């Protein structure tokens, strides 16, 4: 699937729109996962890299929506969900440092 002409462009678009679940689902279609499950050691580096990418996608900061209220414990917002622009910018800076590291 990753060799399809628009695979990576589609992934970038999903990430840019904040559709992290859809982006993670698309990454799950990558052929390295099947190779890794079959015990092919050569697939391990790609699988580990994609795992890290999915983790970053899932933890990307975003602004809270009405659906987020009460989603966490004690009516707290989920981690990396900001309720103000300054909070979002702080979350984004911390997340960006993780991406660079």
TIZA-806207 format. One record per residue: x, y, z of N, C-alpha, C, O in turn; residue in one letter; residue number from 1. Coordinates in steps of 0.1 Angstrom, whole numbers, plus 5000, padded with zeros to 4 digits. Example, Ala and Ser with C-alpha at 12.3 -4.5 7.8 and 13.67 -1.06 7.14 Angstrom:
// TIZA-806207
n_east=5132&n_north=4943&n_up=5078&ca_east=5123&ca_north=4955&ca_up=5078&c_east=5132&c_north=4967&c_up=5078&o_east=5142&o_north=4967&o_up=5085&residu=a&num=1
n_east=5128&n_north=4978&n_up=5071&ca_east=5137&ca_north=4989&ca_up=5071&c_east=5129&c_north=5000&c_up=5079&o_east=5134&o_north=5011&o_up=5080&residu=s&num=2
***
This chain:
// TIZA-806207
n_east=5008&n_north=4988&n_up=5000&ca_east=5000&ca_north=5000&ca_up=5000&c_east=5008&c_north=5013&c_up=5000&o_east=5005&o_north=5023&o_up=4994&residu=x&num=1
n_east=5020&n_north=5012&n_up=5007&ca_east=5028&ca_north=5025&ca_up=5008&c_east=5034&c_north=5029&c_up=4995&o_east=5040&o_north=5039&o_up=4993&residu=x&num=2
n_east=5034&n_north=5020&n_up=4985&ca_east=5039&ca_north=5023&ca_up=4971&c_east=5028&c_north=5029&c_up=4963&o_east=5031&o_north=5034&o_up=4951&residu=x&num=3
n_east=5016&n_north=5030&n_up=4967&ca_east=5005&ca_north=5036&ca_up=4960&c_east=5009&c_north=5051&c_up=4958&o_east=5014&o_north=5057&o_up=4967&residu=x&num=4
n_east=5005&n_north=5057&n_up=4947&ca_east=5009&ca_north=5071&ca_up=4944&c_east=5006&c_north=5081&c_up=4954&o_east=5014&o_north=5090&o_up=4956&residu=x&num=5
n_east=4995&n_north=5080&n_up=4961&ca_east=4991&ca_north=5090&ca_up=4971&c_east=4991&c_north=5086&c_up=4985&o_east=4986&o_north=5093&o_up=4994&residu=x&num=6
n_east=4997&n_north=5075&n_up=4988&ca_east=4998&ca_north=5070&ca_up=5002&c_east=5004&c_north=5080&c_up=5012&o_east=4997&o_north=5084&o_up=5021&residu=x&num=7
n_east=5016&n_north=5085&n_up=5009&ca_east=5022&ca_north=5094&ca_up=5018&c_east=5016&c_north=5108&c_up=5018&o_east=5015&o_north=5114&o_up=5028&residu=x&num=8
n_east=5011&n_north=5112&n_up=5007&ca_east=5004&ca_north=5125&ca_up=5006&c_east=4991&c_north=5124&c_up=5014&o_east=4987&o_north=5134&o_up=5021&residu=x&num=9
n_east=4984&n_north=5113&n_up=5013&ca_east=4972&ca_north=5111&ca_up=5021&c_east=4975&c_north=5111&c_up=5036&o_east=4968&o_north=5117&o_up=5044&residu=x&num=10
n_east=4986&n_north=5104&n_up=5040&ca_east=4990&ca_north=5104&ca_up=5054&c_east=4993&c_north=5118&c_up=5059&o_east=4988&o_north=5122&o_up=5070&residu=x&num=11
n_east=5000&n_north=5125&n_up=5051&ca_east=5003&ca_north=5139&ca_up=5055&c_east=4990&c_north=5148&c_up=5056&o_east=4989&o_north=5156&o_up=5065&residu=x&num=12
n_east=4981&n_north=5146&n_up=5047&ca_east=4968&ca_north=5153&ca_up=5048&c_east=4960&c_north=5149&c_up=5060&o_east=4955&o_north=5158&o_up=5067&residu=x&num=13
n_east=4960&n_north=5137&n_up=5063&ca_east=4952&ca_north=5132&ca_up=5075&c_east=4958&c_north=5138&c_up=5088&o_east=4951&o_north=5143&o_up=5097&residu=x&num=14
n_east=4972&n_north=5138&n_up=5089&ca_east=4979&ca_north=5144&ca_up=5100&c_east=4976&c_north=5159&c_up=5101&o_east=4973&o_north=5164&o_up=5111&residu=x&num=15
n_east=4977&n_north=5166&n_up=5089&ca_east=4975&ca_north=5180&ca_up=5089&c_east=4961&c_north=5184&c_up=5093&o_east=4959&o_north=5195&o_up=5099&residu=x&num=16
n_east=4951&n_north=5176&n_up=5091&ca_east=4937&ca_north=5178&ca_up=5095&c_east=4934&c_north=5174&c_up=5109&o_east=4923&o_north=5177&o_up=5114&residu=x&num=17
n_east=4944&n_north=5167&n_up=5115&ca_east=4942&ca_north=5163&ca_up=5129&c_east=4934&c_north=5150&c_up=5130&o_east=4930&o_north=5147&o_up=5141&residu=x&num=18
n_east=4933&n_north=5143&n_up=5120&ca_east=4926&ca_north=5130&ca_up=5120&c_east=4936&c_north=5119&c_up=5123&o_east=4939&o_north=5111&o_up=5115&residu=x&num=19
n_east=4940&n_north=5119&n_up=5136&ca_east=4950&ca_north=5110&ca_up=5140&c_east=4946&c_north=5095&c_up=5140&o_east=4955&o_north=5087&o_up=5137&residu=x&num=20
n_east=4934&n_north=5092&n_up=5143&ca_east=4930&ca_north=5078&ca_up=5142&c_east=4930&c_north=5073&c_up=5128&o_east=4935&o_north=5062&o_up=5125&residu=x&num=21
n_east=4926&n_north=5081&n_up=5118&ca_east=4926&ca_north=5077&ca_up=5104&c_east=4940&c_north=5076&c_up=5099&o_east=4944&o_north=5067&o_up=5092&residu=x&num=22
n_east=4949&n_north=5085&n_up=5104&ca_east=4963&ca_north=5084&ca_up=5100&c_east=4970&c_north=5072&c_up=5106&o_east=4977&o_north=5065&o_up=5099&residu=x&num=23
n_east=4967&n_north=5068&n_up=5118&ca_east=4972&ca_north=5056&ca_up=5124&c_east=4967&c_north=5044&c_up=5117&o_east=4974&o_north=5034&o_up=5115&residu=x&num=24
n_east=4954&n_north=5044&n_up=5113&ca_east=4949&ca_north=5033&ca_up=5105&c_east=4956&c_north=5031&c_up=5092&o_east=4959&o_north=5020&o_up=5088&residu=x&num=25
n_east=4959&n_north=5042&n_up=5086&ca_east=4966&ca_north=5042&ca_up=5073&c_east=4980&c_north=5036&c_up=5075&o_east=4985&o_north=5028&o_up=5067&residu=x&num=26
n_east=4987&n_north=5041&n_up=5085&ca_east=5000&ca_north=5036&ca_up=5088&c_east=5000&c_north=5021&c_up=5090&o_east=5009&o_north=5013&o_up=5087&residu=x&num=27
n_east=4989&n_north=5016&n_up=5096&ca_east=4988&ca_north=5002&ca_up=5099&c_east=4987&c_north=4993&c_up=5087&o_east=4989&o_north=4981&o_up=5087&residu=x&num=28
n_east=4984&n_north=4999&n_up=5075&ca_east=4984&ca_north=4992&ca_up=5063&c_east=4998&c_north=4990&c_up=5057&o_east=4999&o_north=4982&o_up=5047&residu=x&num=29
n_east=5008&n_north=4996&n_up=5062&ca_east=5021&ca_north=4995&ca_up=5057&c_east=5026&c_north=4981&c_up=5057&o_east=5023&o_north=4973&o_up=5066&residu=x&num=30
n_east=5032&n_north=4977&n_up=5046&ca_east=5036&ca_north=4963&ca_up=5044&c_east=5046&c_north=4958&c_up=5055&o_east=5047&o_north=4946&o_up=5057&residu=x&num=31
n_east=5054&n_north=4967&n_up=5061&ca_east=5064&ca_north=4962&ca_up=5071&c_east=5057&c_north=4955&c_up=5083&o_east=5063&o_north=4947&o_up=5089&residu=x&num=32
n_east=5045&n_north=4959&n_up=5086&ca_east=5038&ca_north=4952&ca_up=5097&c_east=5036&c_north=4937&c_up=5095&o_east=5038&o_north=4929&o_up=5103&residu=x&num=33
n_east=5031&n_north=4934&n_up=5082&ca_east=5029&ca_north=4920&ca_up=5079&c_east=5043&c_north=4913&c_up=5079&o_east=5044&o_north=4901&o_up=5083&residu=x&num=34
n_east=5053&n_north=4919&n_up=5073&ca_east=5066&ca_north=4913&ca_up=5073&c_east=5071&c_north=4911&c_up=5087&o_east=5078&o_north=4900&o_up=5090&residu=x&num=35
n_east=5069&n_north=4920&n_up=5096&ca_east=5074&ca_north=4919&ca_up=5110&c_east=5066&c_north=4907&c_up=5117&o_east=5073&o_north=4900&o_up=5124&residu=x&num=36
n_east=5053&n_north=4906&n_up=5115&ca_east=5045&ca_north=4895&ca_up=5120&c_east=5050&c_north=4882&c_up=5115&o_east=5049&o_north=4872&o_up=5122&residu=x&num=37
n_east=5056&n_north=4881&n_up=5103&ca_east=5061&ca_north=4869&ca_up=5097&c_east=5075&c_north=4866&c_up=5102&o_east=5081&o_north=4856&o_up=5098&residu=x&num=38
n_east=5080&n_north=4874&n_up=5111&ca_east=5093&ca_north=4872&ca_up=5116&c_east=5105&c_north=4876&c_up=5108&o_east=5116&o_north=4872&o_up=5110&residu=x&num=39
n_east=5102&n_north=4885&n_up=5098&ca_east=5113&ca_north=4890&ca_up=5090&c_east=5121&c_north=4901&c_up=5098&o_east=5115&o_north=4912&o_up=5100&residu=x&num=40
n_east=5133&n_north=4898&n_up=5102&ca_east=5141&ca_north=4908&ca_up=5110&c_east=5143&c_north=4921&c_up=5102&o_east=5145&o_north=4931&o_up=5109&residu=x&num=41
n_east=5144&n_north=4920&n_up=5089&ca_east=5147&ca_north=4932&ca_up=5081&c_east=5136&c_north=4943&c_up=5083&o_east=5138&o_north=4954&o_up=5080&residu=x&num=42
n_east=5124&n_north=4938&n_up=5087&ca_east=5113&ca_north=4948&ca_up=5088&c_east=5113&c_north=4955&c_up=5101&o_east=5105&o_north=4965&o_up=5103&residu=x&num=43
n_east=5121&n_north=4951&n_up=5111&ca_east=5121&ca_north=4957&ca_up=5124&c_east=5124&c_north=4972&c_up=5124&o_east=5117&o_north=4979&o_up=5131&residu=x&num=44
n_east=5134&n_north=4977&n_up=5117&ca_east=5137&ca_north=4991&ca_up=5117&c_east=5125&c_north=4999&c_up=5112&o_east=5122&o_north=5010&o_up=5118&residu=x&num=45
n_east=5119&n_north=4995&n_up=5101&ca_east=5107&ca_north=5002&ca_up=5096&c_east=5096&c_north=5002&c_up=5106&o_east=5089&o_north=5012&o_up=5108&residu=x&num=46
n_east=5093&n_north=4990&n_up=5112&ca_east=5082&ca_north=4989&ca_up=5121&c_east=5084&c_north=4998&c_up=5133&o_east=5075&o_north=5005&o_up=5138&residu=x&num=47
n_east=5097&n_north=4998&n_up=5138&ca_east=5100&ca_north=5007&ca_up=5150&c_east=5098&c_north=5022&c_up=5146&o_east=5093&o_north=5030&o_up=5154&residu=x&num=48
n_east=5102&n_north=5025&n_up=5135&ca_east=5101&ca_north=5039&ca_up=5130&c_east=5086&c_north=5043&c_up=5129&o_east=5082&o_north=5054&o_up=5133&residu=x&num=49
n_east=5078&n_north=5034&n_up=5123&ca_east=5064&ca_north=5037&ca_up=5121&c_east=5057&c_north=5037&c_up=5134&o_east=5048&o_north=5045&o_up=5136&residu=x&num=50
n_east=5061&n_north=5029&n_up=5144&ca_east=5055&ca_north=5029&ca_up=5157&c_east=5058&c_north=5043&c_up=5164&o_east=5049&o_north=5048&o_up=5170&residu=x&num=51
n_east=5070&n_north=5048&n_up=5162&ca_east=5073&ca_north=5061&ca_up=5168&c_east=5065&c_north=5072&c_up=5161&o_east=5060&o_north=5081&o_up=5168&residu=x&num=52
n_east=5063&n_north=5071&n_up=5148&ca_east=5055&ca_north=5081&ca_up=5141&c_east=5041&c_north=5081&c_up=5146&o_east=5035&o_north=5091&o_up=5148&residu=x&num=53
n_east=5035&n_north=5069&n_up=5148&ca_east=5021&ca_north=5068&ca_up=5152&c_east=5020&c_north=5074&c_up=5166&o_east=5010&o_north=5081&o_up=5170&residu=x&num=54
n_east=5030&n_north=5071&n_up=5175&ca_east=5030&ca_north=5077&ca_up=5188&c_east=5030&c_north=5092&c_up=5188&o_east=5023&o_north=5099&o_up=5195&residu=x&num=55
n_east=5038&n_north=5098&n_up=5179&ca_east=5038&ca_north=5112&ca_up=5177&c_east=5025&c_north=5118&c_up=5172&o_east=5020&o_north=5128&o_up=5176&residu=x&num=56
n_east=5019&n_north=5111&n_up=5162&ca_east=5007&ca_north=5115&ca_up=5156&c_east=4996&c_north=5115&c_up=5167&o_east=4988&o_north=5124&o_up=5168&residu=x&num=57
n_east=4996&n_north=5104&n_up=5175&ca_east=4985&ca_north=5103&ca_up=5186&c_east=4987&c_north=5113&c_up=5197&o_east=4977&o_north=5117&o_up=5204&residu=x&num=58
n_east=4999&n_north=5118&n_up=5199&ca_east=5001&ca_north=5128&ca_up=5210&c_east=5002&c_north=5142&c_up=5205&o_east=5005&o_north=5151&o_up=5213&residu=x&num=59
n_east=5000&n_north=5144&n_up=5193&ca_east=5000&ca_north=5158&ca_up=5187&c_east=4990&c_north=5167&c_up=5195&o_east=4979&o_north=5163&o_up=5197&residu=x&num=60
n_east=4994&n_north=5179&n_up=5199&ca_east=4985&ca_north=5188&ca_up=5206&c_east=4974&c_north=5193&c_up=5197&o_east=4976&o_north=5194&o_up=5185&residu=x&num=61
n_east=4963&n_north=5195&n_up=5203&ca_east=4951&ca_north=5201&ca_up=5196&c_east=4942&c_north=5209&c_up=5205&o_east=4944&o_north=5207&o_up=5217&residu=x&num=62
n_east=4934&n_north=5217&n_up=5200&ca_east=4925&ca_north=5224&ca_up=5208&c_east=4913&c_north=5215&c_up=5212&o_east=4909&o_north=5206&o_up=5204&residu=x&num=63
n_east=4907&n_north=5218&n_up=5223&ca_east=4896&ca_north=5210&ca_up=5229&c_east=4884&c_north=5212&c_up=5221&o_east=4882&o_north=5223&o_up=5215&residu=x&num=64
n_east=4875&n_north=5202&n_up=5220&ca_east=4862&ca_north=5203&ca_up=5214&c_east=4852&c_north=5200&c_up=5225&o_east=4855&o_north=5196&o_up=5236&residu=x&num=65
n_east=4839&n_north=5203&n_up=5221&ca_east=4829&ca_north=5200&ca_up=5231&c_east=4829&c_north=5185&c_up=5235&o_east=4825&o_north=5181&o_up=5246&residu=x&num=66
n_east=4833&n_north=5176&n_up=5225&ca_east=4833&ca_north=5162&ca_up=5228&c_east=4844&c_north=5158&c_up=5238&o_east=4843&o_north=5147&o_up=5244&residu=x&num=67
n_east=4854&n_north=5166&n_up=5239&ca_east=4865&ca_north=5163&ca_up=5248&c_east=4861&c_north=5165&c_up=5263&o_east=4867&o_north=5159&o_up=5271&residu=x&num=68
n_east=4852&n_north=5174&n_up=5266&ca_east=4848&ca_north=5176&ca_up=5280&c_east=4843&c_north=5164&c_up=5286&o_east=4834&o_north=5157&o_up=5282&residu=x&num=69
n_east=4850&n_north=5160&n_up=5297&ca_east=4846&ca_north=5148&ca_up=5305&c_east=4852&c_north=5135&c_up=5299&o_east=4849&o_north=5125&o_up=5305&residu=x&num=70
n_east=4860&n_north=5136&n_up=5289&ca_east=4865&ca_north=5124&ca_up=5283&c_east=4876&c_north=5118&c_up=5291&o_east=4878&o_north=5106&o_up=5291&residu=x&num=71
n_east=4883&n_north=5126&n_up=5299&ca_east=4893&ca_north=5121&ca_up=5308&c_east=4888&c_north=5118&c_up=5322&o_east=4876&o_north=5118&o_up=5324&residu=x&num=72
n_east=4897&n_north=5114&n_up=5331&ca_east=4892&ca_north=5112&ca_up=5345&c_east=4889&c_north=5125&c_up=5352&o_east=4896&o_north=5135&o_up=5349&residu=x&num=73
n_east=4880&n_north=5124&n_up=5361&ca_east=4876&ca_north=5136&ca_up=5369&c_east=4872&c_north=5148&c_up=5360&o_east=4876&o_north=5159&o_up=5364&residu=x&num=74
n_east=4866&n_north=5145&n_up=5349&ca_east=4862&ca_north=5156&ca_up=5339&c_east=4874&c_north=5164&c_up=5334&o_east=4872&o_north=5176&o_up=5330&residu=x&num=75
n_east=4886&n_north=5159&n_up=5335&ca_east=4897&ca_north=5166&ca_up=5329&c_east=4898&c_north=5163&c_up=5314&o_east=4893&o_north=5153&o_up=5309&residu=x&num=76
n_east=4905&n_north=5172&n_up=5307&ca_east=4906&ca_north=5170&ca_up=5293&c_east=4918&c_north=5160&c_up=5291&o_east=4927&o_north=5159&o_up=5299&residu=x&num=77
n_east=4917&n_north=5152&n_up=5280&ca_east=4928&ca_north=5143&ca_up=5277&c_east=4941&c_north=5150&c_up=5276&o_east=4942&o_north=5162&o_up=5273&residu=x&num=78
n_east=4952&n_north=5143&n_up=5278&ca_east=4966&ca_north=5149&ca_up=5277&c_east=4967&c_north=5154&c_up=5263&o_east=4963&o_north=5148&o_up=5253&residu=x&num=79
n_east=4974&n_north=5165&n_up=5262&ca_east=4978&ca_north=5172&ca_up=5249&c_east=4966&c_north=5179&c_up=5243&o_east=4966&o_north=5184&o_up=5231&residu=x&num=80
n_east=4954&n_north=5180&n_up=5250&ca_east=4943&ca_north=5187&ca_up=5245&c_east=4942&c_north=5201&c_up=5252&o_east=4941&o_north=5201&o_up=5265&residu=x&num=81
n_east=4944&n_north=5211&n_up=5245&ca_east=4945&ca_north=5225&ca_up=5251&c_east=4931&c_north=5231&c_up=5251&o_east=4923&o_north=5229&o_up=5243&residu=x&num=82
n_east=4929&n_north=5239&n_up=5262&ca_east=4917&ca_north=5247&ca_up=5263&c_east=4919&c_north=5262&c_up=5260&o_east=4909&o_north=5270&o_up=5261&residu=x&num=83
n_east=4931&n_north=5266&n_up=5257&ca_east=4934&ca_north=5280&ca_up=5254&c_east=4945&c_north=5280&c_up=5244&o_east=4953&o_north=5271&o_up=5243&residu=x&num=84
n_east=4946&n_north=5291&n_up=5237&ca_east=4957&ca_north=5293&ca_up=5228&c_east=4971&c_north=5292&c_up=5235&o_east=4980&o_north=5286&o_up=5230&residu=x&num=85
n_east=4973&n_north=5299&n_up=5246&ca_east=4986&ca_north=5298&ca_up=5253&c_east=4989&c_north=5284&c_up=5257&o_east=5001&o_north=5280&o_up=5255&residu=x&num=86
n_east=4979&n_north=5277&n_up=5262&ca_east=4982&ca_north=5263&ca_up=5266&c_east=4985&c_north=5254&c_up=5253&o_east=4994&o_north=5246&o_up=5254&residu=x&num=87
n_east=4978&n_north=5257&n_up=5242&ca_east=4981&ca_north=5249&ca_up=5230&c_east=4995&c_north=5252&c_up=5225&o_east=5003&o_north=5243&o_up=5221&residu=x&num=88
n_east=4999&n_north=5265&n_up=5226&ca_east=5013&ca_north=5268&ca_up=5221&c_east=5024&c_north=5261&c_up=5230&o_east=5034&o_north=5257&o_up=5225&residu=x&num=89
n_east=5021&n_north=5261&n_up=5243&ca_east=5030&ca_north=5254&ca_up=5252&c_east=5031&c_north=5239&c_up=5249&o_east=5042&o_north=5233&o_up=5249&residu=x&num=90
n_east=5019&n_north=5233&n_up=5247&ca_east=5019&ca_north=5219&ca_up=5243&c_east=5026&c_north=5216&c_up=5230&o_east=5033&o_north=5207&o_up=5229&residu=x&num=91
n_east=5024&n_north=5225&n_up=5221&ca_east=5030&ca_north=5224&ca_up=5208&c_east=5045&c_north=5225&c_up=5208&o_east=5052&o_north=5218&o_up=5202&residu=x&num=92
n_east=5050&n_north=5234&n_up=5217&ca_east=5064&ca_north=5235&ca_up=5218&c_east=5070&c_north=5223&c_up=5224&o_east=5081&o_north=5218&o_up=5219&residu=x&num=93
n_east=5064&n_north=5217&n_up=5235&ca_east=5069&ca_north=5205&ca_up=5241&c_east=5069&c_north=5193&c_up=5231&o_east=5078&o_north=5185&o_up=5230&residu=x&num=94
n_east=5058&n_north=5192&n_up=5223&ca_east=5056&ca_north=5182&ca_up=5213&c_east=5067&c_north=5183&c_up=5202&o_east=5072&o_north=5173&o_up=5198&residu=x&num=95
n_east=5069&n_north=5196&n_up=5198&ca_east=5079&ca_north=5198&ca_up=5187&c_east=5093&c_north=5194&c_up=5192&o_east=5101&o_north=5189&o_up=5184&residu=x&num=96
n_east=5096&n_north=5196&n_up=5205&ca_east=5109&ca_north=5192&ca_up=5210&c_east=5110&c_north=5176&c_up=5209&o_east=5121&o_north=5171&o_up=5206&residu=x&num=97
n_east=5099&n_north=5169&n_up=5212&ca_east=5099&ca_north=5155&ca_up=5211&c_east=5102&c_north=5151&c_up=5196&o_east=5109&o_north=5141&o_up=5194&residu=x&num=98
n_east=5095&n_north=5157&n_up=5187&ca_east=5097&ca_north=5154&ca_up=5173&c_east=5111&c_north=5156&c_up=5168&o_east=5117&o_north=5148&o_up=5161&residu=x&num=99
n_east=5117&n_north=5167&n_up=5173&ca_east=5131&ca_north=5170&ca_up=5169&c_east=5141&c_north=5160&c_up=5175&o_east=5151&o_north=5157&o_up=5169&residu=x&num=100
n_east=5138&n_north=5155&n_up=5187&ca_east=5147&ca_north=5146&ca_up=5194&c_east=5148&c_north=5132&c_up=5188&o_east=5155&o_north=5123&o_up=5193&residu=x&num=101
***
